[in-house]
Amino acid sequence: MSTGPKRPRFYLGILAAGFLLGGYLSALLVRFLPESAAKSFFTFSVAPSLGPVTVNLLVVSFTLGPVGINVSLLSLVGVAVAYYTARSIF
């Protein structure tokens, strides 16, 4: 049984690919599903955000944010699909 690579970049790449896949699936369902309980269940999302954060270094001052991520059920499904696909390849 292969355990796969133990590199953090590998797992971050899988996570990013999964969120992209899940976001695409969610946008697709929002567009094509009729108004129903299934549409509201699968497309419900939570969007936590951070910011704005101001950094003042006396010479340079800049503001970061707000930075947020949109997590839905299909995003988590996308992460699982990407993980199992990468696990079977590697």
C-alpha positions as CSV (number, residue, x, y, z in Angstrom):
1,M,0.0,0.0,0.0
2,S,1.5,3.3,-1.0
3,T,1.4,6.2,1.4
4,G,2.0,9.0,-1.1
5,P,4.4,11.9,-0.8
6,K,4.8,13.6,2.5
7,R,5.5,17.1,1.2
8,P,3.5,20.1,2.4
9,R,3.4,21.6,-1.1
10,F,1.8,18.5,-2.4
11,Y,-1.0,18.7,0.1
12,L,-1.5,22.4,-0.4
13,G,-1.7,21.8,-4.1
14,I,-4.3,19.1,-3.6
15,L,-6.2,21.4,-1.3
16,A,-6.2,24.2,-3.8
17,A,-7.2,21.9,-6.7
18,G,-10.0,20.5,-4.6
19,F,-11.4,23.9,-3.7
20,L,-11.2,25.0,-7.3
21,L,-13.0,21.8,-8.4
22,G,-15.6,22.2,-5.7
23,G,-16.1,25.9,-6.5
24,Y,-16.6,25.1,-10.1
25,L,-19.2,22.4,-9.2
26,S,-21.0,24.8,-6.9
27,A,-21.2,27.5,-9.5
28,L,-22.4,25.0,-12.1
29,L,-25.2,23.8,-9.7
30,V,-26.2,27.4,-8.9
31,R,-26.6,28.1,-12.5
32,F,-28.4,25.0,-13.7
33,L,-30.4,23.6,-10.8
34,P,-34.0,24.8,-10.3
35,E,-35.0,26.4,-7.0
36,S,-35.3,23.5,-4.5
37,A,-34.2,22.2,-1.2
38,A,-31.4,20.3,-2.9
39,K,-30.0,23.5,-4.5
40,S,-30.1,25.4,-1.2
41,F,-28.4,22.4,0.6
42,F,-25.6,21.8,-1.9
43,T,-24.8,25.5,-2.6
44,F,-24.9,26.8,1.0
45,S,-21.6,28.3,1.8
46,V,-19.7,29.9,4.7
47,A,-17.4,32.8,3.9
48,P,-15.1,33.7,6.8
49,S,-12.8,36.7,6.2
50,L,-9.9,38.4,7.8
51,G,-9.0,42.0,7.5
52,P,-8.3,44.6,6.8
53,V,-4.9,44.6,8.6
54,T,-2.9,47.8,8.5
55,V,0.9,47.6,8.8
56,N,2.8,50.8,9.6
57,L,6.6,50.4,9.5
58,L,7.3,54.2,9.7
59,V,8.9,54.2,6.3
60,V,6.3,52.1,4.5
61,S,2.6,51.7,5.4
62,F,0.3,49.3,3.7
63,T,-3.1,47.6,4.3
64,L,-3.8,43.9,3.6
65,G,-7.3,42.5,3.2
66,P,-10.0,41.7,3.5
67,V,-9.0,38.1,2.6
68,G,-11.7,35.5,2.6
69,I,-12.5,32.0,1.5
70,N,-15.8,30.6,0.4
71,V,-16.3,27.1,1.7
72,S,-19.3,25.0,0.6
73,L,-20.3,21.3,0.8
74,L,-19.2,20.9,-2.8
75,S,-15.8,22.5,-2.1
76,L,-15.2,19.8,0.5
77,V,-16.4,17.1,-2.0
78,G,-13.9,18.6,-4.5
79,V,-11.1,18.3,-1.9
80,A,-12.0,14.7,-1.3
81,V,-12.1,13.9,-5.0
82,A,-8.8,15.6,-5.6
83,Y,-7.1,13.8,-2.6
84,Y,-8.3,10.4,-3.7
85,T,-7.3,11.0,-7.3
86,A,-3.8,12.1,-6.3
87,R,-3.5,9.3,-3.8
88,S,-4.3,6.7,-6.6
89,I,-1.8,8.3,-9.0
90,F,1.0,8.6,-6.5
